[in-house]
């Protein structure tokens, strides 16, 4: 999915991946019991934060990276019927390979 949003500074736009449908043991999880997924795909990145001297520090993540972030990090908004999350790069815990 593409986004029409261009984040500012060190912010990143992430599309959450779908929640797990069943447990490792094979039991199906009802919709009410599913947790918010904390994995997503980076849709857009900002230009980076500024140093004290005014130069930009590039972000470590790029568009298309699969990332892990805190469940309650960032601001969740809806764009085109899909919920996306805008968060700071520091809220991203890891890039998944």
C-alpha positions as CSV (number, residue, x, y, z in Angstrom):
1,X,0.0,0.0,0.0
2,X,1.2,3.5,-0.8
3,X,0.5,6.5,1.4
4,X,-0.1,10.1,0.4
5,X,1.5,11.2,3.7
6,X,5.0,12.5,4.0
7,X,6.2,12.4,7.6
8,X,8.3,15.2,9.0
9,X,11.5,14.9,11.0
10,X,12.3,11.5,12.3
11,X,8.8,10.2,12.0
12,X,7.9,7.0,10.2
13,X,4.5,5.8,8.7
14,X,3.9,2.1,9.3
15,X,1.1,-0.2,8.2
16,X,0.3,-2.9,10.8
17,X,0.6,-6.5,9.8
18,X,-2.5,-8.7,10.4
19,X,-2.9,-10.3,13.8
20,X,-2.3,-14.0,14.2
21,X,-5.4,-16.1,13.2
22,X,-4.5,-19.1,15.3
23,X,-2.1,-20.1,18.1
24,X,1.0,-22.2,17.6
25,X,-1.0,-25.2,19.0
26,X,-3.6,-24.8,16.2
27,X,-6.5,-23.1,18.1
28,X,-8.3,-20.3,16.3
29,X,-8.3,-16.9,18.0
30,X,-11.6,-15.0,18.0
31,X,-11.6,-11.4,16.8
32,X,-12.3,-10.0,20.3
33,X,-9.3,-11.8,21.8
34,X,-6.7,-10.7,19.2
35,X,-4.0,-8.4,20.3
36,X,-2.9,-5.4,18.4
37,X,0.0,-6.5,16.2
38,X,3.3,-4.9,16.9
39,X,4.8,-5.6,13.6
40,X,4.4,-3.6,10.4
41,X,5.7,-2.5,7.1
42,X,7.3,1.0,6.7
43,X,5.3,3.0,4.1
44,X,7.1,6.3,4.3
45,X,10.0,7.9,6.2
46,X,10.8,11.5,7.1
47,X,14.0,13.3,6.1
48,X,15.5,12.7,9.6
49,X,16.1,14.8,12.7
50,X,18.4,17.8,12.8
51,X,21.6,18.0,14.8
52,X,22.6,21.0,16.9
53,X,24.6,22.3,13.9
54,X,21.5,22.1,11.6
55,X,22.5,19.1,9.5
56,X,20.2,16.1,9.0
57,X,20.7,12.7,10.6
58,X,19.3,10.1,8.2
59,X,17.0,7.4,9.5
60,X,18.1,3.8,9.9
61,X,14.8,2.4,8.4
62,X,13.6,2.7,4.8
63,X,10.4,2.1,2.9
64,X,9.5,-1.6,2.7
65,X,11.3,-2.6,5.9
66,X,9.4,-5.0,8.3
67,X,9.7,-3.5,11.8
68,X,8.8,-4.3,15.4
69,X,7.4,-1.5,17.6
70,X,5.7,-1.1,20.9
71,X,1.9,-1.9,20.9
72,X,0.9,1.5,22.2
73,X,3.6,3.6,20.4
74,X,2.8,6.4,18.0
75,X,-0.5,7.8,16.7
76,X,-2.9,5.5,15.0
77,X,-4.9,7.1,12.1
78,X,-7.1,5.8,9.3
79,X,-6.2,6.5,5.7
80,X,-8.2,4.9,2.8
81,X,-10.0,2.5,5.1
82,X,-6.7,1.1,6.6
83,X,-5.3,1.9,10.0
84,X,-1.8,3.1,9.9
85,X,0.6,4.3,12.6
86,X,2.8,7.4,12.6
87,X,5.6,7.0,15.1
88,X,9.1,8.3,15.8
89,X,12.1,6.3,14.7
90,X,13.1,5.8,18.4
91,X,9.8,3.9,19.0
92,X,10.9,1.2,16.5
93,X,12.5,-1.6,18.4
94,X,14.0,-3.6,15.6
95,X,14.1,-4.2,11.8
96,X,13.0,-7.8,11.1
97,X,14.9,-9.8,8.5
